[in-house]
Amino acid sequence: MKPIRLTRHAREQARERGATESEVKEAVVKGAREPAKHGRLLCRYNFGYGRRWQGKRYAIKQLAPVIKKETGEQLS
């Protein structure tokens, strides 16, 4: 498997949005892929949640990390 590296910005955004780094990586591996801006890919994945976050109860937590190919690497 290709390495998944999160930028500092990605880690900050995940933290602000209530996601862990391991959840982001799982979304990249298992998520449904769709085109995003600038030749990137969005990896949408739903996790069972069933908890409150910011005062509202959610049955699922959806993550949609955006990924890009680094020079010399290929996205599958």
Secondary structure, 3 states (H helix, E strand, C coil): CCCCCCCHHHHHHHHHCCCCHHHHHHHHHHCEEEECHHHCEEEEEEEEEEEEECCEEEEEEEECCEECCCCCCCCC
